Amino acid sequence: MRMKLHGPDEPVYAIGVVARLLGVGTHTLRLLDREGLVCPDRAGSNIRFYSENQVVQLKRVCFLLKEERINIRGIKVILTLEEDGTVLPGRHDKPKK
């Protein structure tokens, strides 16, 4: 039997751990925080901690940045539309040339 030690919204992953998991630098995660895309909780000494759900969201954002080459402004639009239910997650087909 697998025991769950924390819930998916509990901030338990330090920024360095998340950076390694996603293959990005901590500077990228700080930028995404400043831009308001994924805002982690902060410990008493201002250290960023991410929840499991935030790591999943960051994985999506990093995919859009690195693989789809969409800028931060575009990612904000996509995420807003997905949250509103206007488009389904992952359904942002590029225009055909």
C-alpha positions, 0 to 999 in steps of 0.5 A: 500500500502506497502512503501519500505524505502530502496533498497535490496542493501542498507546497513541498518542492524547493525551487532547485528540485523543481528546476532539476525535475523540469530540466530548466534553470532556477532563473527560469522559474523565478521569471515565471513567478515574476510574470505571474504564470506559476506563483509558488508559496514562500517559506519564512526566508522567502524560499520558493516551494511548489506543490505537485499541481504547480509542478504539473502546471510548470511542466506545461508552461515549459513545454509551451516555452521550449517546444512550441516556442510561444512567448510568455504573453502568448502562454498567458493567453493560452492558460487563461483560455484553458482556465475559462474553458474557451479552449481545451488544454493542448489545443492551440494549433499553430496557424497553417502557412 
